[in-house]
Amino acid sequence: MIELEVDGQKVEVPEGSMVMDAANKLG
């Protein structure tokens, strides 16, 4: 899993995921 921060919110997504996948996970 990779931890990213999008608009100040941290989210973990599997390696190889797109940035949009992380954004969608946050809502």
C-alpha positions as CSV (number, residue, x, y, z in Angstrom):
1,M,0.0,0.0,0.0
2,I,1.1,3.5,-0.7
3,E,0.0,6.4,1.5
4,L,-0.9,9.6,-0.3
5,E,-2.1,13.0,0.9
6,V,-4.9,14.6,-1.2
7,D,-6.2,18.0,-0.1
8,G,-4.8,17.4,3.3
9,Q,-6.4,14.0,3.7
10,K,-4.3,10.9,3.9
11,V,-5.4,7.8,2.0
12,E,-3.8,4.4,1.4
13,V,-4.1,2.7,-2.0
14,P,-2.5,-0.3,-3.5
15,E,0.8,0.2,-5.4
16,G,0.1,0.8,-9.1
17,S,-3.1,2.7,-8.5
18,M,-3.8,6.0,-10.3
19,V,-4.1,9.3,-8.4
20,M,-7.7,9.5,-9.4
21,D,-8.3,6.1,-7.6
22,A,-7.0,7.7,-4.4
23,A,-9.2,10.8,-4.9
24,N,-12.3,8.6,-5.6
25,K,-11.6,6.6,-2.4
26,L,-11.8,9.9,-0.4
27,G,-15.1,10.8,-2.0
